[in-house]
Amino acid sequence: MNDKGHSVASLAERYEIPYFTLYSIKRGYTYKNAGGPISEAEHPAVPRKRKRKIRKLRKKGASIARLADATGLSESTIRNIVKDD
């Protein structure tokens, strides 16, 4: 649900948009064939500068769990950020 109390499913039904299309928009995904700019869709809420810092700390030996605790991000998000490197 979003901050207004509407789920992706209810909005998709209301506006007759496929669920996954609306979900992708919500997550910030973009596609090469859409003709627009390509963004960092994997982690749209994490700024590039913050990602660079996370990758740098990981290379210096910081654990995934420690990075997650320090940044407030989930361990899976940290893993995805460092695997992109």
Backbone bond lengths (Angstrom), bond angles and torsions (degrees), N, CA, C in turn:
res aa  C-N    CA-C-N  psi(-1)  N-CA   C-N-CA  omega(-1)  CA-C   N-CA-C  phi
1 M - - - 1.449 - - 1.520 110.03 -
2 N 1.307 114.74 149.94 1.452 118.55 176.74 1.528 109.61 -93.49
3 D 1.320 116.18 -176.68 1.459 119.50 -176.57 1.528 113.59 -67.46
4 K 1.314 118.19 -13.98 1.466 121.39 177.85 1.530 111.39 -95.50
5 G 1.332 118.07 0.24 1.452 121.47 177.35 1.514 115.28 88.13
6 H 1.336 117.99 10.99 1.458 121.34 179.37 1.522 109.49 -102.08
7 S 1.307 116.54 129.98 1.461 119.98 176.99 1.524 109.49 -82.08
8 V 1.324 115.84 160.79 1.461 120.61 175.93 1.523 109.39 -58.26
9 A 1.329 116.69 -42.18 1.467 121.08 -178.55 1.528 111.37 -61.52
10 S 1.339 117.26 -43.47 1.464 119.01 -178.62 1.529 111.40 -68.48
11 L 1.333 117.18 -37.45 1.465 120.23 177.56 1.526 111.41 -68.25
12 A 1.331 116.46 -40.03 1.463 120.62 178.20 1.526 110.53 -60.91
13 E 1.310 115.52 -43.44 1.463 119.65 179.02 1.535 110.92 -66.64
14 R 1.315 116.11 -44.73 1.465 120.88 -177.63 1.524 112.52 -60.30
15 Y 1.337 116.18 -42.77 1.461 120.69 -176.99 1.526 113.67 -99.40
16 E 1.333 115.71 7.16 1.467 122.17 178.01 1.526 111.99 54.39
17 I 1.317 114.80 48.12 1.462 123.17 177.42 1.519 106.88 -114.64
18 P 1.336 119.16 137.99 1.469 119.63 176.49 1.527 110.71 -55.70
19 Y 1.311 116.26 139.22 1.461 122.49 -177.61 1.524 111.17 -52.12
20 F 1.338 117.19 -50.72 1.460 119.27 -174.76 1.527 111.76 -64.71
21 T 1.319 117.67 -33.24 1.467 120.59 176.94 1.524 110.36 -61.28
22 L 1.326 116.12 -48.35 1.456 120.37 179.97 1.526 111.29 -66.32
23 Y 1.330 116.62 -40.09 1.468 121.22 177.27 1.531 109.81 -60.00
24 S 1.332 116.88 -44.06 1.462 121.39 179.93 1.525 111.40 -62.52
25 I 1.315 116.34 -40.30 1.467 120.38 177.34 1.527 109.70 -63.19
26 K 1.328 115.71 -45.58 1.467 120.42 -179.94 1.528 111.63 -59.21
27 R 1.327 116.61 -39.71 1.461 121.11 -178.32 1.525 113.15 -80.16
28 G 1.325 117.30 -9.08 1.458 119.98 177.75 1.510 114.08 85.85
29 Y 1.320 117.87 15.77 1.456 120.72 179.37 1.526 110.51 -69.87
30 T 1.307 115.87 144.03 1.451 121.18 172.46 1.525 107.10 -130.19
31 Y 1.294 116.41 162.24 1.453 121.40 -176.72 1.518 109.92 -129.47
32 K 1.335 116.99 142.36 1.458 121.74 -179.31 1.527 111.87 -58.21
33 N 1.320 116.75 -37.31 1.459 119.53 -176.81 1.530 113.27 -78.91
34 A 1.310 118.26 0.08 1.463 121.13 179.35 1.525 111.90 -81.26
35 G 1.340 116.94 -15.02 1.454 120.56 176.24 1.516 114.83 84.96
36 G 1.296 118.05 -1.92 1.458 120.81 -179.94 1.515 111.63 -100.57
37 P 1.306 116.90 -175.51 1.464 119.57 178.00 1.524 110.65 -66.80
38 I 1.293 116.17 149.33 1.456 121.96 178.06 1.522 107.57 -93.70
39 S 1.318 116.27 128.91 1.465 120.68 179.53 1.519 109.49 -111.22
40 E 1.309 116.00 173.19 1.451 121.08 175.16 1.519 107.69 -80.63
41 A 1.299 116.03 83.93 1.456 121.64 -172.82 1.517 112.98 -70.76
42 E 1.317 117.99 -26.56 1.458 119.71 -174.99 1.529 112.56 -60.93
43 H 1.323 117.14 -38.35 1.461 121.94 -176.00 1.519 109.66 -141.39
44 P 1.322 117.74 64.92 1.460 119.49 -172.84 1.519 114.58 -62.59
45 A 1.326 117.90 -24.02 1.460 119.95 -176.68 1.525 112.63 -85.58
46 V 1.327 118.27 -8.67 1.463 121.59 -177.79 1.530 108.43 -103.54
47 P 1.328 117.13 113.65 1.468 120.52 -179.30 1.533 112.37 -61.25
48 R 1.319 115.85 150.27 1.470 121.26 -178.47 1.524 112.34 -55.47
49 K 1.318 116.23 -42.51 1.473 119.99 -178.85 1.528 110.61 -60.00
50 R 1.322 116.17 -40.59 1.468 120.93 179.21 1.527 110.53 -67.80
51 K 1.334 117.02 -39.11 1.462 120.84 177.22 1.522 111.03 -61.57
52 R 1.344 115.97 -43.47 1.467 119.69 179.43 1.525 110.96 -60.22
53 K 1.325 115.69 -41.85 1.465 119.54 179.48 1.522 110.98 -64.62
54 I 1.324 117.52 -42.08 1.466 121.84 178.76 1.527 109.93 -61.41
55 R 1.333 116.93 -45.48 1.471 120.85 179.74 1.524 111.28 -62.92
56 K 1.330 115.88 -40.54 1.468 120.61 179.90 1.532 110.36 -63.43
57 L 1.333 116.91 -45.70 1.463 120.38 179.71 1.526 111.41 -65.07
58 R 1.323 116.74 -36.84 1.468 120.33 178.16 1.515 110.44 -64.80
59 K 1.340 117.12 -41.73 1.466 120.59 178.33 1.528 111.54 -63.51
60 K 1.325 115.74 -28.78 1.465 120.18 178.41 1.523 112.01 -81.36
61 G 1.343 117.19 -1.98 1.453 120.10 174.41 1.519 117.07 110.25
62 A 1.315 117.98 2.26 1.472 119.68 178.68 1.526 109.67 -65.86
63 S 1.316 116.02 138.70 1.463 119.97 -179.81 1.528 110.59 -76.45
64 I 1.322 114.53 159.95 1.464 120.37 176.92 1.530 109.82 -59.27
65 A 1.336 116.12 -45.26 1.467 120.89 -178.55 1.527 110.91 -62.07
66 R 1.308 116.99 -42.61 1.473 120.71 179.83 1.531 111.44 -64.98
67 L 1.328 116.18 -42.22 1.463 119.93 178.10 1.527 110.88 -64.20
68 A 1.321 116.29 -39.98 1.467 120.34 178.68 1.528 110.20 -62.91
69 D 1.316 116.81 -45.70 1.470 120.46 178.55 1.527 111.60 -62.36
70 A 1.316 116.07 -42.44 1.462 120.50 -176.03 1.534 112.52 -70.47
71 T 1.329 116.73 -31.74 1.463 119.84 -174.91 1.521 113.75 -99.99
72 G 1.324 116.39 -17.05 1.462 119.63 -176.32 1.517 113.10 80.16
73 L 1.333 116.63 9.19 1.461 121.58 176.94 1.528 108.90 -94.19
74 S 1.316 116.46 162.11 1.461 119.49 177.94 1.530 109.83 -75.57
75 E 1.327 115.28 158.21 1.465 119.74 177.70 1.524 110.85 -61.52
76 S 1.327 117.44 -36.63 1.467 119.23 -179.94 1.527 110.99 -66.56
77 T 1.327 117.55 -36.64 1.466 120.25 176.82 1.519 110.23 -65.57
78 I 1.314 117.12 -42.60 1.474 121.15 177.34 1.528 109.60 -60.13
79 R 1.327 117.11 -46.52 1.471 120.38 179.00 1.530 110.84 -57.70
80 N 1.333 116.43 -44.51 1.457 119.78 179.80 1.529 111.94 -64.17
81 I 1.299 117.06 -36.97 1.474 120.27 179.66 1.522 110.25 -67.59
82 V 1.316 117.47 -45.59 1.469 118.92 -176.70 1.527 112.09 -75.12
83 K 1.320 118.63 -25.69 1.467 119.55 178.12 1.524 111.19 -74.34
84 D 1.338 116.87 -21.95 1.455 120.79 178.49 1.528 111.87 -70.05
85 D 1.306 115.88 -15.05 1.461 121.68 -176.32 1.512 111.92 -73.10
